[in-house]
Amino acid sequence: MNSDSQRMSGLLKTLINPLVNHPEDINIQPAEQGNTVVLEVRVNPEDMGKVIGKGGRRAEALRTVMKAQATRLGRRVVVDILD
């Protein structure tokens, strides 16, 4: 894992942290696939709705911010929110 994927997972954790009631349960697994960084996010089941938001709006906003960061680094990013 390189510094780009570590930087992106740190940013994503910083964004998710204030949304959840159980920040200790945030688990982000970065994986490299060529020029793409895949970030698999797991949170406490109670917090899943808070991270996804109504109609997936909050999840989409998180993906937009992460895409902007990845673009700055010359990379692509995929954010998978898993239960």
LINRAHU-V593795 format. One record per backbone hydrogen bond with DSSP energy under -0.5 kcal/mol. CO is the residue of the C=O (numbers start at 1). NH is the residue of the N-H. E is the energy in kcal/mol with one decimal. If there is no record, write none. Layout:
BEGIN
co->CO nh->NH e->E
co->CO nh->NH e->E
END
This chain:
BEGIN
co->2 nh->6 e->-1.8
co->3 nh->7 e->-2.9
co->4 nh->8 e->-2.6
co->5 nh->9 e->-2.4
co->6 nh->10 e->-2.2
co->7 nh->11 e->-2.2
co->8 nh->12 e->-2.4
co->9 nh->13 e->-2.3
co->10 nh->14 e->-2.1
co->11 nh->15 e->-2.1
co->12 nh->16 e->-2.3
co->13 nh->17 e->-2.5
co->14 nh->18 e->-0.6
co->16 nh->19 e->-1.9
co->16 nh->20 e->-0.8
co->17 nh->20 e->-0.9
co->22 nh->25 e->-1.9
co->23 nh->26 e->-1.4
co->27 nh->29 e->-0.5
co->27 nh->42 e->-2.6
co->28 nh->30 e->-0.7
co->29 nh->40 e->-2.4
co->31 nh->38 e->-3.3
co->33 nh->36 e->-1.8
co->35 nh->76 e->-2.0
co->36 nh->33 e->-3.0
co->36 nh->38 e->-0.5
co->37 nh->39 e->-0.6
co->37 nh->78 e->-2.4
co->38 nh->31 e->-2.1
co->38 nh->40 e->-0.6
co->39 nh->41 e->-0.6
co->39 nh->80 e->-2.8
co->40 nh->29 e->-2.6
co->41 nh->82 e->-3.1
co->42 nh->27 e->-2.8
co->44 nh->47 e->-1.8
co->44 nh->48 e->-0.6
co->45 nh->48 e->-0.8
co->47 nh->51 e->-1.9
co->48 nh->52 e->-2.3
co->49 nh->53 e->-2.9
co->52 nh->58 e->-0.7
co->52 nh->59 e->-2.0
co->53 nh->56 e->-1.9
co->54 nh->57 e->-1.7
co->56 nh->60 e->-2.2
co->57 nh->61 e->-2.3
co->58 nh->62 e->-2.4
co->59 nh->63 e->-2.3
co->60 nh->64 e->-2.2
co->61 nh->65 e->-2.3
co->62 nh->66 e->-2.4
co->63 nh->67 e->-2.4
co->64 nh->68 e->-2.0
co->65 nh->69 e->-2.1
co->66 nh->70 e->-2.6
co->67 nh->71 e->-2.4
co->68 nh->72 e->-1.9
co->69 nh->73 e->-1.3
co->70 nh->75 e->-3.1
co->71 nh->74 e->-1.3
co->76 nh->37 e->-2.6
co->78 nh->39 e->-3.3
co->78 nh->80 e->-0.6
co->79 nh->81 e->-0.6
co->80 nh->41 e->-3.6
co->80 nh->82 e->-0.8
co->82 nh->43 e->-0.6
END
